[in-house]
Structure formats: C-alpha cells, structure tokens
Amino acid sequence: MNLAEVTKIFGHIIPTELDYDYSKFPLYHIYLAESSLISNINVYLTHGVISIILSLLPILIVYKIMELISHSTQMSLLCSLFFSFDPTILSQETNLIPLNFAFIGFILILYILIKVYLSRYIGRKLEIQMLLIILFFYTVIVHHVSIFIIFSLLFILAISVYIVTENFPKNYTKMFFIFVTITISYWIFTSSDLIRLLNLIFSSAVSAEGLSITIITETTTIANSFLLFFSNHLDLPLYSLFIFIGIGILYYKKNSGKLAVIFAFMTMILLVFFIPTPIQTMYGVVSLLRIDRFIYFAMPFIIITLTFGFFFFLQNVSQNKTISVKIFIVILIFTMSLIAQITANGGDCAQFRLGEEYLPQYFNNGEISGFQFIQSNIPYGSQLYTDNNIQRLYALPDFPGRRDSQLPYYEGQNFYPNYNLDNGYYAIRYNSYLEYGLFFPTQDEGKYTFFYPTNDNDNYITAIENKNTKIYDSNYIIIGEGYST
C-alpha cells in the first residue's frame, strides 16, 4: 500500500528509486490513489471498497450475456451464482491487478460483440465500432500480455460462429485486425521490453542447453505435479458432467438458438485446456504457456454451458420423485466440492511457502493494534528489530521527499540472532511465534532463518523482556526500546 500512498501524496507516479519496475506503469497504485482521493477515505479502506465493486462488475456482465443467450432470468441468476463461486474466478477477482482489468475489458468486448451479432445495435454502427476500439485500447494498455489469450479466444469464437452458422460474422475481420494493429503498435513503440523478453525466451528455447534443462525439469517433476494437480481439482468430475450435459442439450435442443450452440461448440474446444490432460500435469508447461490465465479468461464460456447442463438436469429429474434423494446427494456433493475448493484456495492465498514450510501471510487484529502504537509512538526512520513480515510492511526505500511524505517507515533489522538491540526499538509478534514461528531474511536472497517456539528461543525472548524496556505488550505483539548487552 505504500506505493499507492506515495502516488496519492505526491500526485504522480512513484519515483524509480522506490521501485523501478512499478514506476513504469503502476496502474494498481494509480487506481487506489485516485479512488482514495475521490472517496476521501484512506488507501487501505479504499482497497476493500474498490475490489468489491470490480469483483461485482464481471458478475453483472456475465448475467447480461446469459440473459441474451437463454432469455431466462432464472438461468441468468444461476449462471451468476456459479460464476461468482467458481474457484478460478474467486481467487482472482478480489486482486486489483492489471490482469483483472484486462479481463473486465475482454468480457465487455464479448458482450458488445454478442449484441452486435443479435443485431441489437442496428443504425448505430459507427458508435459501436468506436466503443470497441476504445475497449481495445483500454485492454491493451492495462495488460498487454493478456492480448495473446484474448486473440486466441476471439479467434476460436470466430471459428465457432463460422462452423455453426456457415457464415463469417460481418465486420468481425475488420475489427479483429484493428485490435491486432493497436496491439502491435503498442509493443513496438511503447513496450519494447516485451519484445526483448520474447527474443530472450526464444533464443533460450532453441538452444540445446535451454532445451535440455527444460526436459530434465519436466521429467523430474511430472510425478509430483500429477498428484498435486488432481488433489487441487477434485471438483472437476462434477464440473465436467454438467458441462457435457450442457453441450449435448444445446446441440440437440432445437429451440436453444444458434448463439447458445456457438457457446457450446466453443466450450467443447476449450475443454482441452479445462479438463486434465498429461500436459497440464507438467507444472513447467502450465507456467510457461500460462494455461491458468487462459482458463480464467475462458471461464465465462465454460460457466454458461455448465449452467445449461445443471438447469436441464434439475428440470428433468425434479419430475421423477423416486430419484429426488439421489439428486439431493449430487447437489450436496457439488456444493461441498465448491466450498472445499474455495476454502483450499483461500488457504493458499493466506500462506507463504518457504521450501517445505507454510507460514501465514497476514496480520491479526491484535498485531494491527500494535502497529498503530508503533506509528503513533516510534519516530519514523528509527531502527526496528523485528521479523521478516513487519520489515516488509515498513520497508520504504530512500527516495526524494521520503521524509516529507509523512509515510511510516523504519529501518528493519532482525531481532534474532542480534543480542545487541541498541539505537532503536524491537517488535516481537509473540502470538504468531507461539503458533507458527517467525522467520528472518538473510544476506542470501530467497533464504531465511526460522525462529520456532523452542526452549532456547523462549529463553531468548524472556531475556529480552527481563531488560524492562517494554513499552507495549498485548500478548499478540511485544514492543520495547532497544538496549545494549
């Protein structure tokens, strides 16, 4: 949040001394700073409010798309429910990252293209084309890396339309090439770093050394990746069942409409990425091709088809009372699998992996109260002996105007194994230490020293407390003045 605070205070993007990568285009922090200024609330509260609003927008658009396809309010509401509770969507939508802004732009483009296909904008051709061009610009600017995925999905959509209707959509080719032109122009004239990165990746991939490393990596991790993939996708069998029912019913139900059939055909193509395959069990391939992001952008198509299948399933079996218990069991399992998957994703988001160790990556209310005491009573810029998480919270690199920014920052130091905590203050998250342990950064990047609740470490903390320098103690966090031994 510090980067957003700096943007808000100084009224311009962050200086390169603060963070070189984010200084080029800190979209996330600009949005937070603007929202905070407009709403007149602090950045932390703004993050919660804006994330809720942005997470609701895709749900609303998916509702409108389903309404255009099904002409049913019930099915549209059910589709919105499935979409909002889908683990892939739920794990992404609350993060204010450029990828999610690009996703919003994509489904807006999809909604307008569907309206154009249904001839809802007759007589407003120029206005719609200008709106699409603006959305193309928006999507390219906020996250140009996602354009590869959007290109692929729009191309698959065009092929699906052609196969189902035997007629290529009017003006689709022209708008598609406008999109391509905007993207290529942005890459050439603005995002030259991406071109250099792609060239580096291609050069490494075609070299014998790079190829051999890739093969070795995949063959040595395929067994573990296979088990990990299926343990994280226990809900896929039921998902797949209703998706296949939806594809079948849309193909053979005469009154479903061509648009619904187009979505069913496209979903059938996208199932190659959604349903487990040997390629997906290879972690390196998934991360290199970003199949996870592709599935994220493809979820509106998949969820819409799944909704048709689930709705048809409920309609037909509800007429047969003898199997109502079985249906209840299926629905219960389906719901529980969703809840279990959501819970699993929530746990992953709240933990930080260090080798084989999983430690929480959040602060509790007691610790936050302690932070308020630190900011109110400890002068900014002081030495603060503490663990890795608090050091990261208050880390603020030196940049022009730092002292005038009134932002809380402290020079973080490890309180362990430093026995001389002089010229500063210390902050020990005691409750977290007892529950999970703490960890500290080392001089080797990416490596940490762990501090678990053992007798020796208990004695170390007790020795610190016996110095009688405590100024705050809430059982959650202990704060005191430094001392010399």
N, C-alpha and C positions, 0 to 999 in steps of 0.2 A: 504493500500500500504506500510505502514511502515515495515511490516513483510518481504515483498519482498525486500525492501531497505536494511534491516539488512542482509538478506541472500546474497544479491549482494555484500555488503561491506565486510563482514567477510568471505565469501566463504564457508560457511557451514550452516546447518540448524539452525534455531533460538534457543537460549537457553531456557530452561524450565522456567526461571524467567519471560520471556517475554510473553509466552503463553504456558501453559502446554499441552493443547490438540493438538495444531498445531505443537508443537515441535516433536511429534512422526513421523508425515509424512506430511509435508507441501507441497504437490505436486503442488498446485496452485502457491505458492510463489516461489518454485524452478523453475518452468517453466518461470515465469515472470522474475526472476533474470537472468536466463540463456539467455533468449531472449534479455533482455536489454544489457547484456554484448556482445552478438554476434552482435547485430544491432547497438550498440554504441549510443542508444537513452535512454532517461530517462524511468523510470518504468511506469509512467502514460501514455505516448505515446505508449509504448510497449503493454500495456493492450489493447488499442484500436486496434492496428495492429493485434496482435495475435488473439484476439477474432473474428475479421473479417475473418481471414484465417481459424480458426477452425469452424466457422459457415458455411463457404462455402464447407468444406470437406464433411459433410454428404449429402449436396445437390448434389454434384457431384457423390457420391456413389449411391444415390437413382436414379439419372439419368441413371447410367450404369445398375443398376438392372432392371429398367423399359425397357431399351433398349434390354436386354436379353429376357425379357418376351414378349414384344409387337413387337419387330423388327421394331419399328416406331420412327423416330426422333421427329415427331410432338407430339406424345403421351408422349415421354420421357421428352420433354421440358415442356409440360403442367403439367406433374406429378411433375417436379422440381419446377414449379411455385406454385402449390398447397402446396407442402411440405414446401417451404420457407416462405409462408404466413400463414401457419397454426398457430393459436394462441398458441397451446401447444408447438410447436417447437420454435416459435418466442420468447416466454417468457423464454426459457431455453438456446438457442444456444449461446447467447452472454455472458453467465456467465461461466467464467473459473473455473468450479468446477469439482471435480473428477467424479461426475455423468455423465457429458457430455463427458469426456474422455472415460468412460466405454461404453457410447452409440456409440461413434465412433468405438471402438473396436468391439462392437456387430454387427454393420452393415457391417464392413469389414469381419467378420466371415460369416455373412449371404451371402455376395457377393461371397466369395470363395466357400461356400457350393453349391450355385446355379451353379457356373461354373463347379464344380465337378459333380453335378447332370446332367448337359448338356454334360458331357464328354469332356470338353474343355481342360482338363489337362492330357490327355492320355499320358503315358510314363514318367510323372513327379510325380508319386505317392508319393515318399519319400519327395521331396521338398515341396509339398503341405501339407503333414502331419506335417512336421517341421514348416512350416509357421503358420499353425493352432495352433500348440502347443505354439508357441511364442505369438500369439494373445491371446490365453487362459491365459497365464502367465500375459501378459500386462493388460488384462481386470480384472483379479483377483487382481492384485497389485494396480491398480489405484483406484478401488472402489469395494471392495469385497462384500459390502452389496447388490449391484445390481445383484449379481450372482443368487439370488433367482428368480428374474424376468427373467434373461436370461435362466436359467434352464427351467422355465415354458414355455417360448416361443419356445425354441428348442424342447422341448417335444411335444408341440402342433403341431409344424411343422412336426415332425416325424410321429405323428398320422395322420396328414392330408395327407402326402405322402403315407402312407400305405393304407388309405381308398380310395384315388383317383386311385392309381396305382396298388393296391393289391400286393405290393412288398415293403419290407422294404429297405431303401437306403443302399447300400453297404458301409461297414466300418463306418457307422454312429454310431452304438452302441459302437464300439471301441473308436472312438474319443470322444463320449459323456462321457464314463467312465474315459477317460484320463482327461477331463475337471473336472469331479467330484473329481477325486483323487487330482488334483492340488489344487482345492478349499478347500477340507477338510484338506489337509496338511497345507495350509496357515493358516486356522482357528486354527488348533491345535498348531502349532509351532510358529506362529507369532502373530496372532490376538486373544489372549486369552481373551481380554476384551469383544469381541463379544460373546464368549461362556458364560461368566459370566452374560452379559446383557440378553441374551436369557433365561438363567436359572432364572434370577430375574423376567423377564416378565412372564414366565411360572408359577413360584411359585405364583405370584400375581394373575394371571388369574384363577388358580384353587382354590384359597382361596375364602371362602364365602364372605369375606369383599370386596375383589377386584371385585368379580362378581357383588355384589350389587351396588357398586359405578358405574360400567360401565353401568348397566341397567338404573339407575336413570339418569345418564348423557345423555344417548341417548334419553330417553323418554321425557326429559325436553327440548331438543334442536331440536327435529325432525321437528317441525312445522317451526321454523325459518330456519333450514337447507334446508327444502324442497323449500321454496320460494327463498332462496339465490342461490341454485343450478340451478334452472330454469332461474333465472334472469341473471346468468352468462353463460348460454348455449343456447342463443337464436338462434344460427346458427345450432343447431343440427338437426332440421327438414329437412332442405335442404341437409345437410351432409348425413343424413340417406337415403333420397330419392335417391341420386346418388349412394350411396353405395349399396343399394338393387338393383338398375338397373344394376350396375356393376356385382354383384354376379349372377343375373339372366342371363345376356348376356354371361358371361364366362362359365356358366354351359351349356347353350343351343346352343351356337355358336360352331359349330364343328371344325372350324379351329383356335380356340383360343389357343390350345396347353395344354398339361397336367400341365405344370408349372403354367400357368395362373389359371387353375381350382384349383390347390393346394392353391394358394394365396386366391382365392375366398372362398374356404372351410375354410381356417384358419381365414379369416376376419369374416366369419359367426360365428365362435366360439368366436372371440374377441369382437364381438358386445355386448356380455353380459356385458363387462366392459365399453364399449363406450357409448351405449345408456342408458338413465336414467332408473334406477330401484329403488325401495324403499330402497334398501341397500345403494345405492350411495348417497341418500339424508341425510344419517346419517353422520355427519361430523366426529365423532369419529371413525367410521368404516373405512372411507376413509383414515384418517390419520394413523390408526393403520396398515392397510393392504397395505398402500401406493399405492392405486389404481391410483393416479395421475401419479406416476412414471411408473406404468405398462402401462398406456395408452401412455405415452411418448415413451417408447420402442416399443410399438405396432403400432405407427403411420405410419411407412413405409408400412406395410401390408395394413392398412386401406386407406391410401392416394393412393396407387397403384390401389386398387379396385375402389375407388371413381373416379379416372381418367378414367378408362374404362367406367364407367357408364356415366360420364359427356361427354366424347368424343362420345360415341354412341348416346347420347341424342342430341347433336349438329348435328351430321351427318344426323340423320333421320328427325329431324324437319326442317332442312335447305332446304330439298327438297319440303316442303309444305309452300308456300309463304303466305297462308292465316293466319298462326299462327305465323308469324315472330315477330309480335308485342308482343304477349304473351311470346315468348321465350326471347325477349329482356328484358321484365319486370322481368322474372325469373332470368336471368343472372344478371340484375341490383340488384335485392334483394340479390342474393347470394354474389355478390361483396360487397355490402354495409354491409351485416351482417359480412363478414370477416373484413372489415375496422372497424366496430363498436367494434367487439370483440378484435381486435388488440389494438384499442385505449383504451378500458377498461383495458386490461392487462397492457398497458403502464402506465396508471394512478395508478394502484395498485402497480406497481413496484416503482413509484416515491413518494409514500406516506407512512407515518408511522402511524399506528393506536395506539392510547392510549385511551383505553376504547371506548368512542363514538367519540373521536376526531381524525381527519385526518390532519396531518401536512406534508408539503413537506419534502422529504429527499434528497434534492440536493441543491447545491450552484449555484447561478447565476454568470455571468461574473464579475459584479461589486464587489461581495464578494470575488471572487477568486483574483482579483487585490488587494484587501485589504489584503488577506493572503500573497501575495508576499511582501507587505510592512512590514507585521509582521515579516516574516522570515528574511528580509534584515535589519531591524532596531531594533528589540527587542532581547536582548540576550537570547539564549536558556536556558531553565531551570527556567525562570522567572515566577512569579505568573501572571496568565492571568484570569481576571474576565470576564466571558462570559457565553453563553448559552450552552445547552447540546451538540449540534451538533459540535460546534467548540472545545469543551472539548474533544469529541471523536476523532476529527481529529488530535489533537496534543497530545493525550494521549500516552505515551510511558513509560511503567513500568521500574523501575530501574533494570539494568542487567549489568554484567561485560562488560566494554567497551562502555557503553552508551555515555559518554562524548566525547569519541574519535571517535564516529561513524559519527559525523557531521550531524546527523539527527535532523530535527526541532522537539523540544518537549517543552512543557510548563506545568506547574503545574496548572491545571484547577480549578477554583473556580467560584461559582455562583455570578454574579454581583447583583442579587436580591435574598433575601432582605438584602444583605450586604450594610450597609451605610458607612462603612469604607473600602475604596478600596486602602489601603496603601501597600507599598512594592511591587508594581507590576504595571500591565497595565490592561486596560479594552478594550474590543472589543464588540460593540453592532451592531448586524445586523438590522439596523433601517428599511430598506425597508421591510424585512421579518416580522418585528414586526408589521408594519402598515397593511400588507396584511393578515397575518395568526396568528400572535402572536408567542411567543417563549416559550420554556419550559426548566425546570432545573431539574437535578436529585436530589433526596432526599436521606436521610440515609436509607430508606426502599427500598430495591432492587425492581425494576419494577414500582415504584411510582414516580410521577413527580409533580412539581409545575408549573402551567401555568401562563403566563405573556401576557395578551391580551391588545390590544390598548384601554385603558380606560383613563378617565381624570386623575385619580390618578397616573397611570403608565406613562402617558405623562408628568406629573409634575415631576415624579421621574427622567426620562431621562433628562428633561430640567434642573433639579437641578445639574445633573452630568455635563452637557455641560457648565453650568454657572461657573464651577470651573476653566475654562480657562486652562484646561490641555490637550486639544485635540492636537494631532499631525497628525491626518489624518481624513478627512471627505469627503466621496464621495456620500452622500445620501443613499448609499447601506450599508455602514458599517462605524461606528464611532470608532476610536481608540484613546486612550489617556493614559496619565500616571496616576497612582494611586494617591490618596490623602487621607487625614485624616479629619474627621469632628470634 
